[in-house]
Amino acid sequence: MKRFAFAVGLVVLVFAVSLWAQTTAPKPDPEIKKFDVFLGHWTYAGEYKAGPLGPASKVTGEMSMKPILGGFFFQDQAIEKGPMGESHVLEIIGYDSANKAFFSNEYHDDGSMASGAYVFNGNTLVYTGKFMVGGKPYMIKAAITPEADSMSIVAKAEISTDGKAWVPFFEYQYTKVKPAPKK
């Protein structure tokens, strides 16, 4: 009788643990919440500097960032207007808790791609990555700094063809739009 009660208890315990495992959804690493300051809809104006990708030019745009896939990732979409017309960008940002690192993959409507990593250095978000344009690799490093009111951001980047010599690439000023426009 004791063996039977033990077996029944063991079956109930296994069933309860199995049921609990099915109802407890995994949660994103709390570290990814650092990106919350960038959530929302933004407008921006800026300038590409003359360099390896062409002459200097002024641009304007809109960017929206939102959490996706249960908050494990962020989706950043931008539409930019400049002398070459309108361009679209999609970026996915996530956090690799095993390596304690943020990663980014970016896709442009001209077929170019970028991949890199983000690191928080105090209030500044620092990006380093590689950007492929026309099959040629470029290296980028950027500093993205939200203002104290979290309603504006300054982004400055440099570009390199060899990782040794760096030149200014772009400078943007973002302004948060409240509320996000309806589409």
C-alpha positions in Angstrom: 0.0 0.0 0.0 2.9 2.4 0.8 4.4 1.6 -2.6 1.1 2.4 -4.3 0.7 5.7 -2.5 4.3 6.6 -3.3 3.7 5.8 -7.0 0.5 7.8 -7.1 2.3 10.7 -5.4 5.2 10.5 -7.9 2.8 10.5 -10.8 0.9 13.5 -9.4 4.2 15.4 -8.9 5.5 14.7 -12.4 2.1 15.8 -13.8 2.1 19.0 -11.7 5.7 19.8 -12.8 4.8 19.1 -16.4 1.7 21.3 -16.2 3.7 24.1 -14.5 6.4 24.0 -17.2 3.7 24.3 -19.9 2.0 27.3 -18.3 5.2 29.2 -17.3 6.3 31.1 -20.4 9.9 32.1 -20.7 10.7 35.7 -20.1 13.1 38.0 -21.9 16.4 38.8 -20.1 15.8 42.0 -18.1 18.9 43.5 -19.8 17.0 44.1 -23.0 14.8 46.6 -21.2 17.7 49.1 -21.6 16.4 49.6 -25.1 13.0 50.9 -23.8 14.3 54.5 -24.1 14.3 54.0 -27.9 10.8 52.7 -28.1 8.2 54.7 -30.0 7.9 56.8 -33.1 10.7 59.3 -34.0 11.4 61.8 -36.8 14.9 62.7 -37.6 17.0 65.0 -39.7 20.7 64.6 -40.5 23.6 64.6 -42.8 25.7 62.0 -44.4 29.3 63.3 -44.6 31.4 63.0 -47.8 33.3 59.7 -47.7 33.7 56.3 -49.3 30.0 55.9 -50.0 29.6 59.3 -51.8 29.1 63.0 -51.4 27.6 64.8 -48.4 23.8 65.0 -48.4 21.0 66.0 -46.1 18.3 63.5 -45.1 15.1 63.4 -43.2 13.2 60.4 -41.9 10.9 58.5 -39.6 11.8 55.6 -37.3 9.6 53.4 -35.2 10.9 50.9 -32.7 8.7 48.3 -30.9 9.1 45.1 -29.0 8.4 41.9 -30.9 8.2 38.1 -30.3 7.2 38.3 -26.7 9.6 41.1 -25.9 12.7 39.0 -26.7 13.6 41.3 -29.7 13.0 44.8 -30.9 12.0 45.8 -34.5 13.2 49.1 -35.8 11.8 50.3 -39.1 12.9 53.5 -40.8 12.0 55.4 -43.9 14.5 58.0 -45.0 14.3 60.7 -47.7 17.3 62.3 -49.4 18.7 63.2 -52.8 18.6 59.6 -54.0 14.9 59.3 -53.1 13.2 57.2 -50.4 14.9 54.3 -48.7 13.6 51.7 -46.2 15.4 49.9 -43.4 14.4 47.0 -41.1 16.6 46.2 -38.0 16.1 43.4 -35.5 17.8 43.8 -32.1 18.1 41.1 -29.5 20.1 40.1 -26.4 22.2 37.0 -26.2 22.0 36.2 -22.5 24.6 33.4 -22.8 27.3 35.9 -24.1 25.8 38.9 -22.4 25.7 40.9 -25.6 23.2 42.8 -27.7 23.2 42.0 -31.5 21.7 43.7 -34.5 20.9 42.7 -38.0 19.8 45.4 -40.5 18.3 45.1 -44.0 18.0 47.9 -46.5 15.7 48.0 -49.6 18.8 48.4 -51.9 20.0 44.9 -50.9 22.6 46.2 -48.4 22.9 44.7 -45.0 24.6 45.5 -41.7 25.3 43.3 -38.6 26.9 44.3 -35.4 26.7 44.7 -31.7 25.5 47.3 -29.2 27.1 48.1 -25.9 25.8 50.6 -23.3 28.5 52.9 -22.0 26.7 55.0 -19.4 23.9 56.8 -21.1 25.4 56.3 -24.6 24.7 53.3 -26.8 27.7 52.4 -28.8 27.3 50.4 -32.0 30.1 48.6 -33.9 29.4 46.6 -37.0 29.9 45.7 -40.7 27.9 47.1 -43.5 27.8 45.5 -46.9 27.1 47.8 -49.9 27.4 46.4 -53.4 29.3 43.4 -52.1 32.0 45.5 -50.5 32.4 45.6 -46.7 32.6 48.7 -44.6 33.0 49.0 -40.8 30.9 51.4 -38.8 31.0 52.7 -35.3 28.4 54.9 -33.8 27.5 56.7 -30.6 23.8 57.1 -29.9 23.0 59.3 -27.0 19.5 60.0 -25.7 18.9 63.4 -24.0 17.9 63.5 -20.4 14.2 64.0 -21.2 14.2 60.9 -23.4 12.5 62.9 -26.1 15.5 63.4 -28.4 18.6 61.5 -29.5 21.8 62.4 -31.1 23.6 59.8 -33.3 27.0 60.2 -34.8 28.9 57.6 -36.8 32.2 56.9 -38.5 33.0 54.6 -41.3 36.1 52.7 -42.4 37.1 50.6 -45.4 40.0 48.9 -43.5 39.3 49.2 -39.8 42.3 51.5 -39.4 41.4 54.9 -40.9 38.0 56.2 -39.8 36.1 59.2 -41.3 32.8 60.8 -40.3 29.9 59.0 -41.8 26.7 60.6 -40.5 25.1 62.8 -37.8 21.4 62.6 -37.0 19.1 64.4 -34.5 16.0 62.4 -33.5 12.8 63.8 -32.0 10.2 61.6 -30.3 6.7 62.0 -31.8 3.7 61.6 -29.5 1.5 59.8 -30.4 2.7 57.6 -33.1 0.9 58.4 -36.4 -1.9 56.1 -37.5 -1.3 54.1 -40.7 
